[in-house]
Amino acid sequence: METTNNDRLLAWLSTIPVGHIAGVRERIMRDCGISRYVLRHWITGQTRIPFLAMRKIEEIAGQRIFEY
């Protein structure tokens, strides 16, 4: 099975310390202009992550996460 960008997002989120995860999720939602439901769909792979959102998430992460 091929690794998707949704899988990469979930893998990166799992590296964030528990005490910081809520703040990171809030920042992703705010910076990408999405609801928590859309973020959940991205994490679970129900919807594709748009290119501009991937770039914004990588800015938040401070590292490259996704394959373009």
PDB file of N, CA, C, O and CB in Angstrom:
ATOM      1  N   MET A   1       0.848  -1.186   0.000  1.00  0.00           N
ATOM      2  CA  MET A   1       0.000   0.000   0.000  1.00  0.00           C
ATOM      3  C   MET A   1       0.889   1.244   0.000  1.00  0.00           C
ATOM      4  O   MET A   1       1.900   1.306   0.699  1.00  0.00           O
ATOM      5  CB  MET A   1      -0.962   0.001   1.230  1.00  0.00           C
ATOM      6  N   GLU A   2       0.496   2.208  -0.782  1.00  0.00           N
ATOM      7  CA  GLU A   2       1.267   3.442  -0.929  1.00  0.00           C
ATOM      8  C   GLU A   2       0.995   4.404   0.231  1.00  0.00           C
ATOM      9  O   GLU A   2      -0.138   4.519   0.699  1.00  0.00           O
ATOM     10  CB  GLU A   2       0.934   4.120  -2.268  1.00  0.00           C
ATOM     11  N   THR A   3       2.038   5.087   0.686  1.00  0.00           N
ATOM     12  CA  THR A   3       1.889   6.097   1.728  1.00  0.00           C
ATOM     13  C   THR A   3       1.320   7.359   1.098  1.00  0.00           C
ATOM     14  O   THR A   3       1.841   7.848   0.096  1.00  0.00           O
ATOM     15  CB  THR A   3       3.249   6.388   2.437  1.00  0.00           C
ATOM     16  N   THR A   4       0.256   7.884   1.682  1.00  0.00           N
ATOM     17  CA  THR A   4      -0.397   9.087   1.155  1.00  0.00           C
ATOM     18  C   THR A   4       0.032  10.307   1.963  1.00  0.00           C
ATOM     19  O   THR A   4       0.638  10.176   3.026  1.00  0.00           O
ATOM     20  CB  THR A   4      -1.940   8.936   1.182  1.00  0.00           C
ATOM     21  N   ASN A   5      -0.287  11.482   1.453  1.00  0.00           N
ATOM     22  CA  ASN A   5      -0.015  12.703   2.206  1.00  0.00           C
ATOM     23  C   ASN A   5      -0.833  12.748   3.488  1.00  0.00           C
ATOM     24  O   ASN A   5      -0.406  13.342   4.478  1.00  0.00           O
ATOM     25  CB  ASN A   5      -0.311  13.933   1.352  1.00  0.00           C
ATOM     26  N   ASN A   6      -2.008  12.122   3.474  1.00  0.00           N
ATOM     27  CA  ASN A   6      -2.800  12.045   4.694  1.00  0.00           C
ATOM     28  C   ASN A   6      -2.052  11.235   5.751  1.00  0.00           C
ATOM     29  O   ASN A   6      -2.038  11.601   6.926  1.00  0.00           O
ATOM     30  CB  ASN A   6      -4.183  11.419   4.408  1.00  0.00           C
ATOM     31  N   ASP A   7      -1.426  10.126   5.325  1.00  0.00           N
ATOM     32  CA  ASP A   7      -0.620   9.309   6.243  1.00  0.00           C
ATOM     33  C   ASP A   7       0.563  10.109   6.786  1.00  0.00           C
ATOM     34  O   ASP A   7       0.911  10.000   7.961  1.00  0.00           O
ATOM     35  CB  ASP A   7      -0.115   8.034   5.533  1.00  0.00           C
ATOM     36  N   ARG A   8       1.171  10.911   5.921  1.00  0.00           N
ATOM     37  CA  ARG A   8       2.314  11.728   6.336  1.00  0.00           C
ATOM     38  C   ARG A   8       1.886  12.769   7.370  1.00  0.00           C
ATOM     39  O   ARG A   8       2.616  13.037   8.325  1.00  0.00           O
ATOM     40  CB  ARG A   8       2.953  12.423   5.115  1.00  0.00           C
ATOM     41  N   LEU A   9       0.697  13.356   7.177  1.00  0.00           N
ATOM     42  CA  LEU A   9       0.176  14.319   8.153  1.00  0.00           C
ATOM     43  C   LEU A   9      -0.030  13.643   9.498  1.00  0.00           C
ATOM     44  O   LEU A   9       0.386  14.173  10.529  1.00  0.00           O
ATOM     45  CB  LEU A   9      -1.147  14.940   7.659  1.00  0.00           C
ATOM     46  N   LEU A  10      -0.660  12.492   9.498  1.00  0.00           N
ATOM     47  CA  LEU A  10      -0.901  11.757  10.743  1.00  0.00           C
ATOM     48  C   LEU A  10       0.422  11.374  11.414  1.00  0.00           C
ATOM     49  O   LEU A  10       0.548  11.480  12.634  1.00  0.00           O
ATOM     50  CB  LEU A  10      -1.743  10.494  10.468  1.00  0.00           C
ATOM     51  N   ALA A  11       1.401  10.934  10.633  1.00  0.00           N
ATOM     52  CA  ALA A  11       2.703  10.551  11.190  1.00  0.00           C
ATOM     53  C   ALA A  11       3.378  11.754  11.842  1.00  0.00           C
ATOM     54  O   ALA A  11       3.951  11.629  12.925  1.00  0.00           O
ATOM     55  CB  ALA A  11       3.613   9.959  10.092  1.00  0.00           C
ATOM     56  N   TRP A  12       3.315  12.920  11.192  1.00  0.00           N
ATOM     57  CA  TRP A  12       3.927  14.113  11.780  1.00  0.00           C
ATOM     58  C   TRP A  12       3.195  14.529  13.049  1.00  0.00           C
ATOM     59  O   TRP A  12       3.829  14.858  14.052  1.00  0.00           O
ATOM     60  CB  TRP A  12       3.930  15.269  10.771  1.00  0.00           C
ATOM     61  N   LEU A  13       1.863  14.517  13.013  1.00  0.00           N
ATOM     62  CA  LEU A  13       1.102  14.903  14.200  1.00  0.00           C
ATOM     63  C   LEU A  13       1.409  13.986  15.384  1.00  0.00           C
ATOM     64  O   LEU A  13       1.377  14.423  16.534  1.00  0.00           O
ATOM     65  CB  LEU A  13      -0.397  14.880  13.897  1.00  0.00           C
ATOM     66  N   SER A  14       1.703  12.726  15.104  1.00  0.00           N
ATOM     67  CA  SER A  14       1.999  11.782  16.198  1.00  0.00           C
ATOM     68  C   SER A  14       3.344  12.054  16.856  1.00  0.00           C
ATOM     69  O   SER A  14       3.623  11.500  17.920  1.00  0.00           O
ATOM     70  CB  SER A  14       1.976  10.353  15.677  1.00  0.00           C
ATOM     71  N   THR A  15       4.189  12.895  16.254  1.00  0.00           N
ATOM     72  CA  THR A  15       5.482  13.223  16.857  1.00  0.00           C
ATOM     73  C   THR A  15       5.401  14.429  17.794  1.00  0.00           C
ATOM     74  O   THR A  15       6.359  14.734  18.504  1.00  0.00           O
ATOM     75  CB  THR A  15       6.505  13.491  15.770  1.00  0.00           C
ATOM     76  N   ILE A  16       4.268  15.103  17.794  1.00  0.00           N
ATOM     77  CA  ILE A  16       4.109  16.306  18.615  1.00  0.00           C
ATOM     78  C   ILE A  16       3.787  15.897  20.052  1.00  0.00           C
ATOM     79  O   ILE A  16       2.932  15.037  20.267  1.00  0.00           O
ATOM     80  CB  ILE A  16       2.991  17.232  18.041  1.00  0.00           C
ATOM     81  N   PRO A  17       4.454  16.495  21.037  1.00  0.00           N
ATOM     82  CA  PRO A  17       4.157  16.152  22.437  1.00  0.00           C
ATOM     83  C   PRO A  17       2.684  16.402  22.776  1.00  0.00           C
ATOM     84  O   PRO A  17       2.069  17.345  22.278  1.00  0.00           O
ATOM     85  CB  PRO A  17       5.055  16.966  23.388  1.00  0.00           C
ATOM     86  N   VAL A  18       2.146  15.556  23.615  1.00  0.00           N
ATOM     87  CA  VAL A  18       0.719  15.596  23.956  1.00  0.00           C
ATOM     88  C   VAL A  18       0.272  16.983  24.405  1.00  0.00           C
ATOM     89  O   VAL A  18      -0.816  17.421  24.030  1.00  0.00           O
ATOM     90  CB  VAL A  18       0.417  14.584  25.050  1.00  0.00           C
ATOM     91  N   GLY A  19       1.055  17.666  25.175  1.00  0.00           N
ATOM     92  CA  GLY A  19       0.671  18.975  25.681  1.00  0.00           C
ATOM     93  C   GLY A  19       0.607  20.064  24.624  1.00  0.00           C
ATOM     94  O   GLY A  19       0.063  21.139  24.874  1.00  0.00           O
ATOM     95  N   HIS A  20       1.151  19.800  23.456  1.00  0.00           N
ATOM     96  CA  HIS A  20       1.199  20.807  22.394  1.00  0.00           C
ATOM     97  C   HIS A  20       0.265  20.517  21.232  1.00  0.00           C
ATOM     98  O   HIS A  20       0.042  21.384  20.387  1.00  0.00           O
ATOM     99  CB  HIS A  20       2.593  20.925  21.878  1.00  0.00           C
ATOM    100  N   ILE A  21      -0.285  19.306  21.179  1.00  0.00           N
ATOM    101  CA  ILE A  21      -1.064  18.891  20.012  1.00  0.00           C
ATOM    102  C   ILE A  21      -2.297  19.769  19.786  1.00  0.00           C
ATOM    103  O   ILE A  21      -2.612  20.104  18.644  1.00  0.00           O
ATOM    104  CB  ILE A  21      -1.493  17.445  20.168  1.00  0.00           C
ATOM    105  N   ALA A  22      -2.989  20.141  20.847  1.00  0.00           N
ATOM    106  CA  ALA A  22      -4.197  20.964  20.680  1.00  0.00           C
ATOM    107  C   ALA A  22      -3.856  22.309  20.045  1.00  0.00           C
ATOM    108  O   ALA A  22      -4.578  22.784  19.169  1.00  0.00           O
ATOM    109  CB  ALA A  22      -4.893  21.184  22.039  1.00  0.00           C
ATOM    110  N   GLY A  23      -2.773  22.913  20.479  1.00  0.00           N
ATOM    111  CA  GLY A  23      -2.360  24.193  19.918  1.00  0.00           C
ATOM    112  C   GLY A  23      -1.953  24.083  18.455  1.00  0.00           C
ATOM    113  O   GLY A  23      -2.246  24.973  17.657  1.00  0.00           O
ATOM    114  N   VAL A  24      -1.285  23.002  18.106  1.00  0.00           N
ATOM    115  CA  VAL A  24      -0.865  22.797  16.724  1.00  0.00           C
ATOM    116  C   VAL A  24      -2.094  22.577  15.838  1.00  0.00           C
ATOM    117  O   VAL A  24      -2.180  23.127  14.740  1.00  0.00           O
ATOM    118  CB  VAL A  24       0.108  21.594  16.618  1.00  0.00           C
ATOM    119  N   ARG A  25      -3.030  21.781  16.315  1.00  0.00           N
ATOM    120  CA  ARG A  25      -4.258  21.541  15.544  1.00  0.00           C
ATOM    121  C   ARG A  25      -5.032  22.843  15.357  1.00  0.00           C
ATOM    122  O   ARG A  25      -5.543  23.111  14.270  1.00  0.00           O
ATOM    123  CB  ARG A  25      -5.147  20.487  16.246  1.00  0.00           C
ATOM    124  N   GLU A  26      -5.120  23.646  16.405  1.00  0.00           N
ATOM    125  CA  GLU A  26      -5.809  24.939  16.303  1.00  0.00           C
ATOM    126  C   GLU A  26      -5.121  25.840  15.288  1.00  0.00           C
ATOM    127  O   GLU A  26      -5.784  26.523  14.508  1.00  0.00           O
ATOM    128  CB  GLU A  26      -5.862  25.635  17.675  1.00  0.00           C
ATOM    129  N   ARG A  27      -3.805  25.844  15.298  1.00  0.00           N
ATOM    130  CA  ARG A  27      -3.066  26.691  14.353  1.00  0.00           C
ATOM    131  C   ARG A  27      -3.281  26.225  12.914  1.00  0.00           C
ATOM    132  O   ARG A  27      -3.439  27.049  12.013  1.00  0.00           O
ATOM    133  CB  ARG A  27      -1.564  26.687  14.689  1.00  0.00           C
ATOM    134  N   ILE A  28      -3.287  24.916  12.693  1.00  0.00           N
ATOM    135  CA  ILE A  28      -3.557  24.396  11.353  1.00  0.00           C
ATOM    136  C   ILE A  28      -4.951  24.834  10.899  1.00  0.00           C
ATOM    137  O   ILE A  28      -5.120  25.301   9.772  1.00  0.00           O
ATOM    138  CB  ILE A  28      -3.437  22.848  11.327  1.00  0.00           C
ATOM    139  N   MET A  29      -5.933  24.686  11.764  1.00  0.00           N
ATOM    140  CA  MET A  29      -7.303  25.070  11.403  1.00  0.00           C
ATOM    141  C   MET A  29      -7.390  26.563  11.107  1.00  0.00           C
ATOM    142  O   MET A  29      -8.022  26.970  10.133  1.00  0.00           O
ATOM    143  CB  MET A  29      -8.282  24.697  12.529  1.00  0.00           C
ATOM    144  N   ARG A  30      -6.763  27.369  11.936  1.00  0.00           N
ATOM    145  CA  ARG A  30      -6.804  28.825  11.754  1.00  0.00           C
ATOM    146  C   ARG A  30      -6.076  29.239  10.483  1.00  0.00           C
ATOM    147  O   ARG A  30      -6.624  29.977   9.664  1.00  0.00           O
ATOM    148  CB  ARG A  30      -6.186  29.537  12.967  1.00  0.00           C
ATOM    149  N   ASP A  31      -4.848  28.769  10.313  1.00  0.00           N
ATOM    150  CA  ASP A  31      -4.036  29.189   9.171  1.00  0.00           C
ATOM    151  C   ASP A  31      -4.577  28.669   7.844  1.00  0.00           C
ATOM    152  O   ASP A  31      -4.427  29.328   6.815  1.00  0.00           O
ATOM    153  CB  ASP A  31      -2.611  28.721   9.353  1.00  0.00           C
ATOM    154  N   CYS A  32      -5.202  27.500   7.855  1.00  0.00           N
ATOM    155  CA  CYS A  32      -5.758  26.930   6.623  1.00  0.00           C
ATOM    156  C   CYS A  32      -7.214  27.337   6.408  1.00  0.00           C
ATOM    157  O   CYS A  32      -7.774  27.093   5.340  1.00  0.00           O
ATOM    158  CB  CYS A  32      -5.651  25.410   6.654  1.00  0.00           C
ATOM    159  N   GLY A  33      -7.829  27.956   7.416  1.00  0.00           N
ATOM    160  CA  GLY A  33      -9.215  28.391   7.286  1.00  0.00           C
ATOM    161  C   GLY A  33     -10.201  27.231   7.187  1.00  0.00           C
ATOM    162  O   GLY A  33     -11.143  27.264   6.395  1.00  0.00           O
ATOM    163  N   ILE A  34      -9.966  26.203   8.007  1.00  0.00           N
ATOM    164  CA  ILE A  34     -10.812  25.006   7.947  1.00  0.00           C
ATOM    165  C   ILE A  34     -11.434  24.718   9.309  1.00  0.00           C
ATOM    166  O   ILE A  34     -11.018  25.273  10.326  1.00  0.00           O
ATOM    167  CB  ILE A  34      -9.998  23.790   7.470  1.00  0.00           C
ATOM    168  N   SER A  35     -12.427  23.851   9.311  1.00  0.00           N
ATOM    169  CA  SER A  35     -13.070  23.419  10.555  1.00  0.00           C
ATOM    170  C   SER A  35     -12.352  22.181  11.090  1.00  0.00           C
ATOM    171  O   SER A  35     -11.525  21.583  10.402  1.00  0.00           O
ATOM    172  CB  SER A  35     -14.586  23.122  10.327  1.00  0.00           C
ATOM    173  N   ARG A  36     -12.675  21.815  12.302  1.00  0.00           N
ATOM    174  CA  ARG A  36     -12.073  20.605  12.881  1.00  0.00           C
ATOM    175  C   ARG A  36     -12.512  19.358  12.124  1.00  0.00           C
ATOM    176  O   ARG A  36     -11.802  18.352  12.113  1.00  0.00           O
ATOM    177  CB  ARG A  36     -12.450  20.474  14.366  1.00  0.00           C
ATOM    178  N   TYR A  37     -13.688  19.423  11.486  1.00  0.00           N
ATOM    179  CA  TYR A  37     -14.182  18.280  10.712  1.00  0.00           C
ATOM    180  C   TYR A  37     -13.334  18.061   9.458  1.00  0.00           C
ATOM    181  O   TYR A  37     -13.028  16.923   9.101  1.00  0.00           O
ATOM    182  CB  TYR A  37     -15.658  18.491  10.323  1.00  0.00           C
ATOM    183  N   VAL A  38     -12.956  19.153   8.795  1.00  0.00           N
ATOM    184  CA  VAL A  38     -12.101  19.036   7.618  1.00  0.00           C
ATOM    185  C   VAL A  38     -10.739  18.491   8.029  1.00  0.00           C
ATOM    186  O   VAL A  38     -10.194  17.620   7.352  1.00  0.00           O
ATOM    187  CB  VAL A  38     -11.949  20.403   6.908  1.00  0.00           C
ATOM    188  N   LEU A  39     -10.184  18.993   9.128  1.00  0.00           N
ATOM    189  CA  LEU A  39      -8.899  18.480   9.604  1.00  0.00           C
ATOM    190  C   LEU A  39      -9.005  16.988   9.900  1.00  0.00           C
ATOM    191  O   LEU A  39      -8.107  16.221   9.552  1.00  0.00           O
ATOM    192  CB  LEU A  39      -8.437  19.247  10.863  1.00  0.00           C
ATOM    193  N   ARG A  40     -10.070  16.585  10.525  1.00  0.00           N
ATOM    194  CA  ARG A  40     -10.263  15.165  10.824  1.00  0.00           C
ATOM    195  C   ARG A  40     -10.337  14.352   9.529  1.00  0.00           C
ATOM    196  O   ARG A  40      -9.787  13.253   9.456  1.00  0.00           O
ATOM    197  CB  ARG A  40     -11.546  14.957  11.663  1.00  0.00           C
ATOM    198  N   HIS A  41     -11.007  14.883   8.517  1.00  0.00           N
ATOM    199  CA  HIS A  41     -11.085  14.182   7.234  1.00  0.00           C
ATOM    200  C   HIS A  41      -9.715  14.071   6.584  1.00  0.00           C
ATOM    201  O   HIS A  41      -9.398  13.053   5.970  1.00  0.00           O
ATOM    202  CB  HIS A  41     -12.053  14.897   6.291  1.00  0.00           C
ATOM    203  N   TRP A  42      -8.898  15.115   6.715  1.00  0.00           N
ATOM    204  CA  TRP A  42      -7.532  15.053   6.187  1.00  0.00           C
ATOM    205  C   TRP A  42      -6.733  13.983   6.914  1.00  0.00           C
ATOM    206  O   TRP A  42      -6.037  13.185   6.287  1.00  0.00           O
ATOM    207  CB  TRP A  42      -6.832  16.420   6.317  1.00  0.00           C
ATOM    208  N   ILE A  43      -6.836  13.970   8.234  1.00  0.00           N
ATOM    209  CA  ILE A  43      -6.057  13.021   9.038  1.00  0.00           C
ATOM    210  C   ILE A  43      -6.463  11.578   8.747  1.00  0.00           C
ATOM    211  O   ILE A  43      -5.609  10.695   8.672  1.00  0.00           O
ATOM    212  CB  ILE A  43      -6.232  13.320  10.531  1.00  0.00           C
ATOM    213  N   THR A  44      -7.760  11.337   8.583  1.00  0.00           N
ATOM    214  CA  THR A  44      -8.248   9.973   8.355  1.00  0.00           C
ATOM    215  C   THR A  44      -8.208   9.556   6.901  1.00  0.00           C
ATOM    216  O   THR A  44      -8.491   8.401   6.580  1.00  0.00           O
ATOM    217  CB  THR A  44      -9.646   9.843   8.861  1.00  0.00           C
ATOM    218  N   GLY A  45      -7.857  10.488   6.006  1.00  0.00           N
ATOM    219  CA  GLY A  45      -7.746  10.149   4.601  1.00  0.00           C
ATOM    220  C   GLY A  45      -9.055  10.169   3.836  1.00  0.00           C
ATOM    221  O   GLY A  45      -9.124   9.663   2.716  1.00  0.00           O
ATOM    222  N   GLN A  46     -10.091  10.743   4.419  1.00  0.00           N
ATOM    223  CA  GLN A  46     -11.383  10.796   3.734  1.00  0.00           C
ATOM    224  C   GLN A  46     -11.398  11.830   2.615  1.00  0.00           C
ATOM    225  O   GLN A  46     -12.144  11.688   1.646  1.00  0.00           O
ATOM    226  CB  GLN A  46     -12.487  11.104   4.727  1.00  0.00           C
ATOM    227  N   THR A  47     -10.578  12.868   2.744  1.00  0.00           N
ATOM    228  CA  THR A  47     -10.461  13.870   1.690  1.00  0.00           C
ATOM    229  C   THR A  47      -8.989  14.187   1.460  1.00  0.00           C
ATOM    230  O   THR A  47      -8.149  14.023   2.345  1.00  0.00           O
ATOM    231  CB  THR A  47     -11.250  15.157   2.053  1.00  0.00           C
ATOM    232  N   ARG A  48      -8.706  14.641   0.257  1.00  0.00           N
ATOM    233  CA  ARG A  48      -7.345  14.987  -0.126  1.00  0.00           C
ATOM    234  C   ARG A  48      -6.966  16.346   0.470  1.00  0.00           C
ATOM    235  O   ARG A  48      -7.811  17.233   0.582  1.00  0.00           O
ATOM    236  CB  ARG A  48      -7.200  15.006  -1.667  1.00  0.00           C
ATOM    237  N   ILE A  49      -5.713  16.505   0.845  1.00  0.00           N
ATOM    238  CA  ILE A  49      -5.222  17.771   1.392  1.00  0.00           C
ATOM    239  C   ILE A  49      -4.826  18.671   0.219  1.00  0.00           C
ATOM    240  O   ILE A  49      -3.986  18.280  -0.591  1.00  0.00           O
ATOM    241  CB  ILE A  49      -4.005  17.541   2.372  1.00  0.00           C
ATOM    242  N   PRO A  50      -5.409  19.864   0.112  1.00  0.00           N
ATOM    243  CA  PRO A  50      -5.055  20.765  -0.991  1.00  0.00           C
ATOM    244  C   PRO A  50      -3.592  21.216  -0.902  1.00  0.00           C
ATOM    245  O   PRO A  50      -3.013  21.297   0.181  1.00  0.00           O
ATOM    246  CB  PRO A  50      -5.981  21.991  -0.992  1.00  0.00           C
ATOM    247  N   PHE A  51      -3.013  21.506  -2.075  1.00  0.00           N
ATOM    248  CA  PHE A  51      -1.608  21.892  -2.156  1.00  0.00           C
ATOM    249  C   PHE A  51      -1.271  23.068  -1.244  1.00  0.00           C
ATOM    250  O   PHE A  51      -0.289  23.010  -0.504  1.00  0.00           O
ATOM    251  CB  PHE A  51      -1.251  22.238  -3.582  1.00  0.00           C
ATOM    252  N   LEU A  52      -2.071  24.135  -1.285  1.00  0.00           N
ATOM    253  CA  LEU A  52      -1.771  25.316  -0.464  1.00  0.00           C
ATOM    254  C   LEU A  52      -1.842  25.000   1.031  1.00  0.00           C
ATOM    255  O   LEU A  52      -1.086  25.565   1.822  1.00  0.00           O
ATOM    256  CB  LEU A  52      -2.743  26.452  -0.800  1.00  0.00           C
ATOM    257  N   ALA A  53      -2.740  24.107   1.415  1.00  0.00           N
ATOM    258  CA  ALA A  53      -2.819  23.698   2.822  1.00  0.00           C
ATOM    259  C   ALA A  53      -1.579  22.897   3.214  1.00  0.00           C
ATOM    260  O   ALA A  53      -1.069  23.042   4.325  1.00  0.00           O
ATOM    261  CB  ALA A  53      -4.097  22.864   3.076  1.00  0.00           C
ATOM    262  N   MET A  54      -1.097  22.058   2.306  1.00  0.00           N
ATOM    263  CA  MET A  54       0.132  21.304   2.604  1.00  0.00           C
ATOM    264  C   MET A  54       1.290  22.264   2.854  1.00  0.00           C
ATOM    265  O   MET A  54       2.072  22.070   3.785  1.00  0.00           O
ATOM    266  CB  MET A  54       0.479  20.334   1.441  1.00  0.00           C
ATOM    267  N   ARG A  55       1.400  23.294   2.026  1.00  0.00           N
ATOM    268  CA  ARG A  55       2.469  24.284   2.204  1.00  0.00           C
ATOM    269  C   ARG A  55       2.335  24.993   3.550  1.00  0.00           C
ATOM    270  O   ARG A  55       3.333  25.210   4.237  1.00  0.00           O
ATOM    271  CB  ARG A  55       2.445  25.315   1.059  1.00  0.00           C
ATOM    272  N   LYS A  56       1.122  25.350   3.927  1.00  0.00           N
ATOM    273  CA  LYS A  56       0.883  26.043   5.198  1.00  0.00           C
ATOM    274  C   LYS A  56       1.231  25.124   6.375  1.00  0.00           C
ATOM    275  O   LYS A  56       1.837  25.569   7.349  1.00  0.00           O
ATOM    276  CB  LYS A  56      -0.595  26.512   5.296  1.00  0.00           C
ATOM    277  N   ILE A  57       0.856  23.867   6.289  1.00  0.00           N
ATOM    278  CA  ILE A  57       1.168  22.913   7.362  1.00  0.00           C
ATOM    279  C   ILE A  57       2.681  22.732   7.485  1.00  0.00           C
ATOM    280  O   ILE A  57       3.207  22.630   8.593  1.00  0.00           O
ATOM    281  CB  ILE A  57       0.482  21.544   7.098  1.00  0.00           C
ATOM    282  N   GLU A  58       3.374  22.694   6.362  1.00  0.00           N
ATOM    283  CA  GLU A  58       4.831  22.576   6.419  1.00  0.00           C
ATOM    284  C   GLU A  58       5.476  23.816   7.027  1.00  0.00           C
ATOM    285  O   GLU A  58       6.503  23.709   7.697  1.00  0.00           O
ATOM    286  CB  GLU A  58       5.393  22.333   5.024  1.00  0.00           C
ATOM    287  N   GLU A  59       4.894  24.981   6.807  1.00  0.00           N
ATOM    288  CA  GLU A  59       5.386  26.196   7.474  1.00  0.00           C
ATOM    289  C   GLU A  59       5.229  26.057   8.985  1.00  0.00           C
ATOM    290  O   GLU A  59       6.136  26.406   9.742  1.00  0.00           O
ATOM    291  CB  GLU A  59       4.626  27.455   6.966  1.00  0.00           C
ATOM    292  N   ILE A  60       4.100  25.557   9.415  1.00  0.00           N
ATOM    293  CA  ILE A  60       3.845  25.359  10.847  1.00  0.00           C
ATOM    294  C   ILE A  60       4.833  24.334  11.413  1.00  0.00           C
ATOM    295  O   ILE A  60       5.373  24.520  12.503  1.00  0.00           O
ATOM    296  CB  ILE A  60       2.375  24.891  11.089  1.00  0.00           C
ATOM    297  N   ALA A  61       5.064  23.256  10.666  1.00  0.00           N
ATOM    298  CA  ALA A  61       5.947  22.179  11.122  1.00  0.00           C
ATOM    299  C   ALA A  61       7.419  22.586  11.102  1.00  0.00           C
ATOM    300  O   ALA A  61       8.225  22.079  11.882  1.00  0.00           O
ATOM    301  CB  ALA A  61       5.748  20.945  10.257  1.00  0.00           C
ATOM    302  N   GLY A  62       7.756  23.505  10.203  1.00  0.00           N
ATOM    303  CA  GLY A  62       9.152  23.884  10.063  1.00  0.00           C
ATOM    304  C   GLY A  62       9.980  22.836   9.355  1.00  0.00           C
ATOM    305  O   GLY A  62      11.204  22.809   9.489  1.00  0.00           O
ATOM    306  N   GLN A  63       9.324  21.977   8.605  1.00  0.00           N
ATOM    307  CA  GLN A  63      10.011  20.916   7.869  1.00  0.00           C
ATOM    308  C   GLN A  63       9.136  20.437   6.720  1.00  0.00           C
ATOM    309  O   GLN A  63       7.936  20.710   6.679  1.00  0.00           O
ATOM    310  CB  GLN A  63      10.370  19.736   8.805  1.00  0.00           C
ATOM    311  N   ARG A  64       9.747  19.726   5.800  1.00  0.00           N
ATOM    312  CA  ARG A  64       8.982  19.156   4.691  1.00  0.00           C
ATOM    313  C   ARG A  64       8.328  17.867   5.168  1.00  0.00           C
ATOM    314  O   ARG A  64       8.978  17.004   5.757  1.00  0.00           O
ATOM    315  CB  ARG A  64       9.893  18.893   3.447  1.00  0.00           C
ATOM    316  N   ILE A  65       7.027  17.751   4.902  1.00  0.00           N
ATOM    317  CA  ILE A  65       6.266  16.583   5.328  1.00  0.00           C
ATOM    318  C   ILE A  65       5.711  15.820   4.128  1.00  0.00           C
ATOM    319  O   ILE A  65       5.707  14.589   4.110  1.00  0.00           O
ATOM    320  CB  ILE A  65       5.129  17.001   6.258  1.00  0.00           C
ATOM    321  N   PHE A  66       5.249  16.557   3.140  1.00  0.00           N
ATOM    322  CA  PHE A  66       4.459  15.984   2.053  1.00  0.00           C
ATOM    323  C   PHE A  66       5.270  15.761   0.785  1.00  0.00           C
ATOM    324  O   PHE A  66       6.331  16.354   0.589  1.00  0.00           O
ATOM    325  CB  PHE A  66       3.289  16.877   1.747  1.00  0.00           C
ATOM    326  N   GLU A  67       4.741  14.890  -0.068  1.00  0.00           N
ATOM    327  CA  GLU A  67       5.273  14.665  -1.413  1.00  0.00           C
ATOM    328  C   GLU A  67       4.346  15.381  -2.384  1.00  0.00           C
ATOM    329  O   GLU A  67       3.131  15.186  -2.342  1.00  0.00           O
ATOM    330  CB  GLU A  67       5.388  13.121  -1.752  1.00  0.00           C
ATOM    331  N   TYR A  68       4.907  16.203  -3.252  1.00  0.00           N
ATOM    332  CA  TYR A  68       4.103  16.956  -4.221  1.00  0.00           C
ATOM    333  C   TYR A  68       4.113  16.263  -5.557  1.00  0.00           C
ATOM    334  O   TYR A  68       3.493  16.742  -6.506  1.00  0.00           O
ATOM    335  CB  TYR A  68       4.617  18.391  -4.369  1.00  0.00           C
TER     336      TYR A  68
END
